[in-house]
Amino acid sequence: MDRYLIESPHEASECENIVRQVAAAGYLHNFDWGCADGVHCGWAVIETDSPAHASQIVPWSVRDKARIVKLVKYESSDPYHKE
């Protein structure tokens, strides 16, 4: 499985509703939130098979604002070096 960073920005007025929706879907433990510091965004790193599945974790009302990034961990200081 691949690892994905989910970035889910939202408006201040949406915070409570977004957190409730993420909790109802069972993914609250995956997310960290910046809302208390005025950065209205949630971040999560999950393992899944596709970016499409990763995006389904984001509540539909803000899904079009979400960014899904496939994460890769490099094993050397030169990421293109083939060992």
C-alpha positions in Angstrom: 0.0 0.0 0.0 1.0 3.6 -0.6 1.1 6.4 2.0 -0.8 9.6 1.3 -0.9 13.0 3.0 -4.4 14.4 3.1 -4.7 18.2 3.5 -8.2 19.3 4.1 -8.7 23.1 4.4 -12.0 24.6 5.4 -13.5 27.8 6.6 -13.6 28.7 10.3 -17.4 28.4 10.3 -17.1 24.8 9.1 -14.8 23.5 11.8 -17.3 21.8 14.1 -19.2 20.2 11.3 -16.1 18.9 9.6 -14.6 17.4 12.7 -18.0 15.7 13.5 -18.1 14.2 9.9 -14.5 12.9 10.1 -15.3 11.4 13.6 -18.5 9.8 12.2 -16.5 8.2 9.4 -14.1 6.7 11.9 -11.0 8.7 10.9 -10.8 11.3 13.7 -7.7 9.5 15.2 -5.9 10.0 11.9 -6.2 13.8 11.7 -4.4 16.7 13.3 -6.0 20.1 13.2 -4.7 23.6 13.0 -8.0 25.3 13.8 -7.0 26.3 17.4 -4.2 28.3 15.9 -6.3 30.0 13.2 -5.2 27.6 10.5 -8.4 26.0 9.4 -7.1 22.7 8.0 -6.9 19.1 8.9 -3.9 16.8 8.0 -3.7 13.1 8.0 -1.3 10.4 6.8 -2.9 7.2 5.8 -2.0 4.0 4.0 -4.3 3.0 1.2 -4.3 1.7 -2.4 -5.2 4.9 -4.2 -5.5 8.6 -4.0 -9.2 8.2 -4.8 -9.7 6.2 -1.6 -7.7 8.7 0.3 -9.9 11.5 -0.9 -13.0 9.7 0.3 -11.9 10.2 3.9 -12.4 14.0 3.5 -16.0 15.1 4.1 -17.8 15.7 0.8 -18.6 19.3 1.6 -14.8 20.2 1.4 -13.5 17.4 -0.7 -13.0 19.8 -3.7 -10.6 21.8 -1.6 -8.6 18.8 -0.4 -5.1 18.0 -1.5 -3.9 14.4 -1.6 -0.2 13.8 -1.9 1.5 10.5 -2.3 4.4 10.2 0.1 7.7 8.5 -0.7 10.5 7.9 1.8 14.0 8.0 0.3 16.7 5.7 1.6 19.7 7.8 0.5 20.6 11.5 0.3 20.3 11.1 -3.5 16.7 10.1 -4.2 17.6 9.1 -7.8 20.6 6.9 -6.8 20.0 3.3 -7.5 21.7 1.0 -5.0 
